[in-house]
C-alpha cells in the first residue's frame, strides 16, 4: 500500500515511517499541514495517517480540505488529544478512524487493515497456506504436505501471524506486540527459542525451508 504520514514530531515520524516500510508499505511523509495537504491532493494514497496538531494547518483542516476537494482517501488520525470530544471532532472533520498516542504499532497496522477492508469486499479466511504448509484456523490443525504438525498454543499463534504476513518481513517488535502482547522489549530470547522450535517442526525433513531469518530485520515465511 502507498501511505501518507503527516507528523511534525520528527522522532515519532521516523519511527512510524520505518515501521510501515518494514511492513512492506510505500510511504511519503510531511512535517506540516500545508505539505501534507499538497501531497494528499497531488498523489493517490491508500491510507493517510495524520496528526491532529500540526504547524501551518492542523490535522482537522487538512482532512476538511481533502474532503472539500473530493478526496476520499481513508484517514487515520493519530494524536495525543484523547478526550471523547477530540475524537468526535476528528471523525466529524472527515476522519475514518482515530488512534491516540502512545499507541502499539501492531494496533496501528490492524487499524490500517480495517480501513482497507471497508473499501473492498470482506473475505473471512479460515485457512492459510504457504507452499505446501497448511493452517486450518477453525480446527487449529497444521500440516505440511501429508504430515501433521503438532503445535503448542503459542507456536500456533506465532505461525498464524507469520503466515498472515507471508512474504513480508516480520520484525521482533511486531511479534512481541502481537503474539506475546508485550508493548516493550523484555530483552529475553523468547522469540529466538520459539522460532527455533517452530522451524524444527515445519522445516525439518523437508527439502525446501519456509521459515527464514532476515539478518538485522526479523523473520519471513515464504515458499520458493
C-alpha positions in Angstrom: 0.0 0.0 0.0 1.0 3.6 -0.5 0.6 5.5 2.8 0.9 9.2 3.6 2.2 10.1 7.0 1.8 13.7 8.2 3.6 14.1 11.6 5.6 17.1 12.9 7.4 15.3 15.7 10.4 14.1 13.6 11.3 11.3 16.0 7.8 9.9 16.0 7.6 10.4 12.3 10.8 8.4 11.8 9.6 5.5 14.0 6.3 5.4 12.2 7.7 5.6 8.7 10.4 3.0 9.4 7.8 0.6 10.8 5.5 1.0 7.9 8.3 0.4 5.4 9.4 -2.7 7.3 5.9 -3.9 6.9 6.1 -3.6 3.1 4.4 -0.3 2.5 5.5 2.6 0.4 5.5 5.8 2.5 5.6 9.5 1.8 5.9 11.9 4.8 5.3 15.5 5.6 6.1 17.6 8.7 3.4 20.2 8.4 -0.2 20.5 7.3 0.4 22.5 4.1 2.9 20.0 2.7 0.7 17.1 3.8 -2.4 18.6 2.1 -0.4 19.2 -1.1 0.8 15.6 -1.2 -2.7 14.3 -0.4 -4.2 16.2 -3.3 -1.5 15.5 -5.8 -0.8 11.8 -5.4 -3.0 8.7 -4.9 -2.8 7.1 -1.5 -4.5 4.0 0.0 -4.4 5.5 3.6 -3.3 8.8 5.2 -2.1 8.9 8.8 -2.4 12.4 10.1 -1.5 14.0 13.4 -4.1 16.4 14.9 -1.7 19.1 16.0 0.4 20.3 13.0 2.2 23.6 12.1 0.8 25.8 9.4 -2.5 23.8 9.1 -3.8 21.5 11.8 -4.9 17.9 11.0 -8.6 18.8 11.1 -8.1 21.5 8.5 -6.1 19.1 6.3 -8.8 16.5 6.3 -11.6 19.0 5.8 -9.8 20.4 2.8 -9.2 16.9 1.4 -12.9 16.2 1.6 -13.8 19.6 0.2 -11.8 18.7 -2.9 -13.5 15.3 -3.2 -10.5 13.3 -1.9 -11.9 10.1 -0.3 -8.6 8.6 0.9 -9.2 6.9 4.3 -7.7 8.9 7.1 -6.5 7.6 10.4 -6.0 10.4 12.9 -3.0 9.9 15.2 -3.0 12.2 18.2 -2.2 12.8 21.8 -5.6 14.5 22.2 -7.5 11.7 23.7 -10.7 13.2 25.1 -14.0 12.0 23.7 -14.7 15.5 22.3 -11.3 15.4 20.5 -12.1 12.1 18.8 -15.6 13.2 17.8 -14.1 16.4 16.2 -11.7 14.3 14.3 -14.4 11.9 12.9 -16.7 14.8 12.1 -14.0 16.6 10.2 -13.9 13.6 7.8 -11.5 11.2 9.6 -12.3 7.5 9.3 -10.6 6.3 12.5 -8.8 7.8 15.5 -5.9 6.3 17.4 -4.4 8.1 20.5 -0.8 8.3 21.5 1.1 6.4 22.8 0.0 3.5 20.6 1.0 -0.1 19.9 2.4 -0.3 16.3 0.6 -3.7 15.8 -2.7 -1.9 16.6 -1.9 0.8 14.1 -1.3 -1.9 11.4 -4.6 -3.5 12.3 -6.4 -0.2 12.0 -4.9 0.3 8.5 -6.1 -3.2 7.5 -9.6 -2.4 8.8 -9.8 0.8 6.8 -8.8 -1.1 3.7 -11.4 -3.8 4.3 -14.1 -1.2 4.4 -13.2 -0.2 0.8 -13.3 -3.8 -0.5 -15.5 -6.9 -0.1 -14.7 -8.7 3.1 -13.4 -12.3 2.8 -13.0 -14.1 6.0 -10.1 -16.5 5.9 -10.4 -19.8 7.6 -7.3 -21.4 6.1 -3.8 -20.1 5.5 -1.4 -21.7 3.0 2.2 -21.1 2.2 3.6 -23.5 -0.3 2.7 -27.0 1.0 2.2 -25.7 4.5 -1.5 -25.5 5.6 -3.0 -24.0 8.7 -6.7 -24.5 9.4 -7.9 -21.7 11.7 -11.1 -23.4 12.6 -9.8 -26.8 13.7 -6.4 -25.3 14.6 -4.7 -28.1 12.7 -1.4 -27.7 10.9 0.2 -29.9 8.3 2.9 -29.8 5.7 2.1 -32.0 2.7 0.6 -35.1 4.3 2.5 -34.7 7.6 0.5 -33.4 10.6 2.3 -30.8 12.8 1.7 -30.7 16.5 1.8 -27.1 17.7 1.6 -25.7 21.2 -0.8 -22.7 21.5 1.9 -20.1 21.4 3.5 -21.8 18.4 0.1 -21.8 16.6 -0.3 -18.0 17.2 3.3 -17.4 16.0 2.8 -19.5 12.9 -0.6 -17.9 12.2 0.9 -14.4 12.4 3.8 -15.3 10.2 1.5 -16.9 7.6 -0.9 -13.9 7.6 2.2 -11.8 6.7 3.7 -14.3 4.2 6.3 -12.8 2.0 6.8 -9.8 4.4 9.5 -9.2 6.9 8.0 -9.6 10.4 10.1 -7.6 13.0 10.8 -8.6 16.6 8.6 -5.7 17.8 5.7 -6.9 15.7 6.0 -10.4 17.2 6.3 -9.2 20.7 3.2 -7.0 20.4 1.0 -9.4 18.5 2.0 -12.9 19.8 3.3 -12.1 23.3 1.3 -8.8 23.8 4.4 -7.1 25.1 4.5 -3.4 24.3 8.1 -3.2 25.3 11.2 -5.3 24.7 11.8 -7.6 27.8 15.3 -8.3 26.5 14.9 -12.1 26.5 15.5 -14.8 23.9 11.9 -15.9 24.0 11.4 -15.2 20.2 14.6 -16.9 19.2 13.6 -20.0 21.2 10.1 -20.2 19.7 11.3 -19.5 16.2 13.8 -22.3 16.5 11.2 -24.8 17.8 8.8 -23.7 15.0 11.4 -24.1 12.3 12.2 -27.6 13.5 8.6 -28.6 13.3 7.7 -27.1 9.9 11.1 -27.3 8.0 13.0 -30.4 9.4 12.8 -33.3 7.0 11.7 -31.1 4.0 13.8 -30.1 1.0 12.6 -26.5 0.9 12.8 -24.3 4.0 9.8 -21.9 4.5 10.9 -20.0 7.7 13.7 -17.6 7.1 15.7 -15.3 9.3 16.3 -11.9 7.7 19.5 -10.7 9.2 19.1 -7.4 11.0 15.4 -7.1 10.2 13.3 -10.1 11.5 11.7 -13.2 10.0 9.8 -14.1 7.0 7.8 -17.2 5.9 7.7 -17.8 2.2 7.6 -20.5 -0.4 10.3 -20.7 -3.0 
